[in-house]
């Protein structure tokens, strides 16, 4: 099969998955996953709109980011009452603000824009990764598909989350860095911190290269300041607008090293032995195995000179600090360390162990597509 054909087929599959979520009445709002439990606490702008709602469900995080998009400057006191963790969500302002700019003040079109931002990011990411991977053949396609159909990427699209836009900005920063365009790289890193604060890990890893000679402290400090300053300034503004709202820190997502992973492994094993074969437990164990495979491969084949290795290593360290709260829905863990998955697929050595390790590290790919159906 020609190289281009298989990529077109994969892209057509993705388009089919997205179009299956469209409704003439509700548009693409099913991608946002509004939950019935929160229906009485939605923004007043949404009360008369036909919005796809998941029955008997809390929905998911995208419903809160979408409502921030209706007031990205956080001027409406109503936001503090309808968002589960107002300050925490509001710090990740870039994606909601982008949707607000596209919607140009129209509530319905703002919702549609927010739902489709991840779709746009998927295609841009796919094109950029092709440039990073290069080459032809099935090995190159396996690397690309492992990234593009990973659980972290597809779940970000399926639930209109901020993880894929944040990843795209990190990839753009790495691309600019590789092309010696330092100012542009800093711009992408600064925007990335406003998409998701953990992008600062990627920023730190990217600038800490091993150039010949003394460590370039001035350049590294300048880059880190450029990456963190937008988030710092915006966080001050969020604090002024929303104060100490519940769930504002996000520190509950982290715990002592490996504690969350071990707790979730123990819990899932117990549930399976009791006959509970829910995907949260079965695929949860598979997901843990896959992420641990990625961790092992990255550290077994260390490449400190590679920007992607440094980024993957940084997120692999984040992996061991994730709390059981994040692991309880293992797909959240996959999203939290999504750059590690990208690094794994891009850097997996081309040797006789390529296919076994590629399959082991991307075991959740089937579940990722299945969850989208």
N, C-alpha and C positions, 0 to 999 in steps of 0.2 A: 504493500500500500504506500503511495507517495507520502512524503513527509507532511506536506501541507494538508492532505486530506484528513488525516487522523486528528489534527488540531481543529479543523472545521467541524468534524463530527462531535468532538468534545464540546466545542462552543455551542453547537446546535442543541446538544443535550442540556447544557446550562440554560439556554434561552427557553427551551421547552419547560424546564422546571419552574422558571420565573413566570412564564405566560400562564401556566396552570394555576397560578395564584391570583390571576386577574379576574375581576367580576365587573360587568357593565354597571352594576349598582354601586359597588363599594370601591371600584378601582383596584389599586394595589395595596390597600390598607391591611389586607390579610398578612402582608409581609411584616407589619409592625407588631402584630400579635397583641392587640388590646384584649384584656381579660374581663370577663363578666363581673368578677369580684370588685373591680375598680370602676365599674360603669357609672355608679352614682357619684364618683369623685373626679370625674373628668372635667377638663376645662370647659367653661361655659360656652366657648366658641364652638365646641364639638357637639353640643346637645342636639342640634337639628340636622346633623350630617349622617349620611348612611355609612357607618364604619363597620367593617368586619370585626366581629367579637367572638372570642373563643369561649364557648359556654362552660360554666362551672370551672372556671380557671382564673388564676391570678394574672394570666398573661405573662409578659416578660418585659425586660428593661427598655426595649425600644419604644414602648408606649409612653414612657416618661421623657425620654429624649425628644420624641416627636412633639410633645406638648411644650417643652422648653423652646422648640423651634417657633412656636407661636408668639413667644415673647423673649427673644434671645438676650435682651438687655435686662431681663429680670425685674422689670418695673412693676409688674402686677403681683399684688400680695397673694392672689389666688394660687400662685405656683407653690407656695410653701405648704398648701393644704392638699394638693393633688399629686405631688411627687413623693415617692417613698423615701428618698434620701436627697433632699433638694440641693444642698451644697456639693455633695459628692457628684451628683449628675451634672450640675451646672458647671463644674470645673472642666468637664469634657465638652466644651462649647462649640468646637469648630464644625462638627457635622450638623448639629441643629442650626447654627448660624448660617451655614451654607444653604441649607434647605430654606431658611427664611428669606435669604437673598434671592433665591430662584423663584420662590412663591410670590415675592413682591407684595406681601401684605394680604394675599388671598389665602384663607385658611385651608380650603380644599386642595389648592395646588401646592401649598406648603407641605401638606401631608403626603401628597403623591411624590413630590420631589424628595422628601426625606426617605420614603420607602424605596426609591430607585437609586439613591446615591451609592449604595453598596454595589448595585448592579453595574453602574458606570465604573466604579473602582475595580471590579472584577476584570473587566476587559482591559483597562489600562495596566493593571498588574500583570495580566497574562502576556501582554505585549512586552513589558519591561523584562519579565523573567525569561522570555525567549532570547532577549539580547544578552542576559547574564549567562544563560545555559549554553547557547550557541550549538553548533554541531547538528547532526541529523541522526535518524534512527530511533529505535525503540528505547534505548537507554535515556536519550534526551527527553523523549516524550514522557517516560516514567517519572523523571525528575519534575517535569512541568506539571503533570497531572497530580503528583503527590502534593504539590503546593496548592494548585488551583481547586482541587476537590477535597482538600483536607477538611476535617471537621470544623476547625477554627474558622476557615474562610467561608465555607458554605453556611455555617450557623450564623455568622455575622450577616450574610445576605438574607437568610431565611427569617431572621428576627430583627432586621434593620438595626444593627448594633454599631458601635464605634470602632470595633477591632480591625476590620478590613480597611477603612479609611486611614487609621493610624499606621497600619502596616504599609500601605501604599506610600505614605509620606516618608516612612523609613527607607523604603526601597529607592525612592527618588533621591533621598539624601545620600545613600550609598552610591548611586549612579553618578551624582554630581561629584562626590568625593573621588571616585575612580577617574573622573575626567579632569581632576585638579581644578574644580570650580568651587573653591572653598566658600565663597559668599553665598552661592546658591544652595550649597549643602547646609549651611547654617540656617538659611531661610526655611528649608524643608524641616529641619530639626525643630526649629522654633514653632512652626505650625503643628508639627507632630505632637509636641507636648500639650497643645491645646485640644488635640483630638483624644489623647489618652496619656495620662501622666507617666505611665511606665515606659513610654517612648524615651524618657530621659536615660534609661538603661542603655538603649541603643545608641543614644548620643554619646554617652560616656565611652562605650565600647568602640565606637567609630573613631573617636579622636585619639584614643590611647594606642596609637600604632607603634611599631618598632622601627622607626626610621633610623638610618645610620647616624651615629653621633649622639650627642646629648639629647635627652628627652625634650621635645619642643614645648616647654611649659607655657610659654606665652600664647602660642597658638591653641593649645589644648584648653587653657582657661578661657580664652576669648570665645572659642566654639561652645564651651559648656555654658557660659553666661548667655550667649545668643540663644541657646536652646532652652534655657530655664527661665530667662527673664519674662517672656510673654506669659508663661504659666504663673509665675510669681505675681505679676501685676494683675492678671485676671483673678487670681485667687484672693487678692486683697479686695477687689471689687465685689466678688461673690460674698466675701465675709461681711462687707458693708451692707449688701442688699438682703442677704438671707440670715446672717448671724450664725449662731451655733445651732443649726438645724439638726434633727436626728439623722444618724447614719452619715455624718459629714466627713469622717476621716478616711474610711475604707480600710482601717488597720485590722478590722476583723477578718480580712482576706488572708492574713498572714499569721504564722505561728512558729513554734520551734522547728528546727530542721527535721524533715521527714515525718514529723508527728501527724500532719494531716493526711499524707499519703498512706502511712501505715494504718491509721484509723479507718480510712475508707476501704483499704484492702481487706482488713479484718471484717468490717461490716458487710461488704459485698460477698465475701466467702461464706459468712454465716447465713445470709439470706439465701444464697444459692443452695447451700446444704439443706435449708429448710424448705426447698422447693419453689422459692420465689425467683423465677427466671426473667424478671423484668429487665429490659435493656439497660436500665440504670445500673444494674449490678453485673449482668453478663458482659455487656460492652464496656462497662466501667472498668472491669478487670483487663479487658483487651486494650482499652485506652491507656491504662497504667503501664501495661507491658510495652505498648508502642512508644510512649513518651520516654520510658526508661531506655528503650533501644536507641532512640535518638540521642539521649544523654550520653550513653555509653559510646556510641560511634563518634560523637563530636570530641569526647575527651580521649578516646583511643587513638584518634587520628588528628592530633593537635596541629593547627596551622595558624599560629599567632600573627603571621604577616597578612593573613586574609581578613578583611573587614567583616565578612559574613561569619567567619569562625569566631571572632571576638564577640559579635552580637549574639550568635548562638550560645556561646559559653556564658555570657551574662544572663541570658534568659534561662539557661539550664540551672544556674544558681537560684534564680527566682523560683524555679519549679519546686525545689526542696523546701521552700518556706511557705508554700501555699497551704491554707488551712483546710480542715475537713469541710468547712462551709463551701469552699470553691470545689473541692473534690466530690461533694455530694451530687452535683450534676457535673459529671466528669467533662462534659463538653465545655464548661466554663474554664476548666483547667487547660483544655486544648486551646482555647482562645487566649488565655492569659500568657501562654508561652508560644504563641503563634510564630514569632520570628525564629524561635529555635527549630520549629518544623521546617521553615523555609531554608535555614542554614543547613539542616540535615540533608535535605533533598539536593541542594546545590552542591554540597561538598562530599557526598557519599562517594568513597573511592570506587573507581571503575576496575574491579578485579573479580575474581571468581565468586566472591561473596556478595556481589552487588545485588543480585535479585533476591536472595533470602533476606538480606538486611533491609532492602527497599520495601519488601512486602511486610516484614515485621514492624518496621517503623511507621508504615502507613496503613495499619490494620483497620483503623476506624473509617477509612474512606468509604467502605460499603455502607456503614451506618450513617455516614454523613449524607449520602445520596438518599438513602431510605428515609431519613428524618425529613428531607425536603419534600417528599412525595405527598 
